[in-house]
Amino acid sequence: MNQYSINSINKVKRISKKADYSKKTIHQIIDEALFCHIGIIHNDKPIVIPTIHARMDDQLIFHGANASRLIRTSDQSNICVTITLLDGLVMARSHFHHSMNYRSVVLFGKAEIISDELERMDAFKAITEHVAPGRWNDARKPNEVELKQTAVLKMPIDNASAKISAKFPTDEDDDYALDYWAGIIPVNQSYGEPENDPDLKDGIELPEYLKNYTRD
């Protein structure tokens, strides 16, 4: 299927015309974002934790310290994941119609710790490559001590929906005659010039894959 089935869990109810259930759209948003927010219930209280993620086909991958509440609570549990990319500030003629342009996804599934060693390394690679494609083969791999301290989880994306807003302000008919500026202020995430670690060995050049870094 090219889209996630619409059901009571993932159906967008508020301004449903902004909803998109296609896998292509949802996967693009997941892949462009550097991090996500994971919602869990810990000690009967809701907790939302930001973390780095990656996508492997229809699975979301994330990792953390074995002792962390995110890992201990997420394993074998249903979780909710949200990702938002902010694209613009919408300035309307009335305060009521001010808004933002964005692309967001909400994902639902049951997470589990990856125990197979080959699959774990594939997941570590996926997370590394998600942040900087090319980096996996250009840095030291995790050693045994680091692997023992870290858990990697996968969450098959069972249900998902995207919500996208990309428009100019929609004002009341009478307000279009008002003498107030209206429009969009684009929001673009930019990345600066890479800075050498002060302890970097002499003669090591910046890798080509890190030059002009972007998430587009």
Buried (B, 14 or more C-beta within 10 A) or exposed (E): EEBBEBEEBBEBEEEEEBBBBBBEBBBBBBEEBEEBBBBBEBEEEEEEBEBBBBBBEBBBBBBBEEEBBBBBBBBEBBBBBEBBBEBBBBBBBBEEBEBBBBBBBBBBBBBBBBEEEEBBBBBBBBBBBBBBEEBBEEEEEBEEEEBEEBBBBBBEBBBBBBBBBEEBBEBEEEBEEEEEEBEBEEEEEEEEEEEEEEEEEEEEEEEEEBEEBEEE
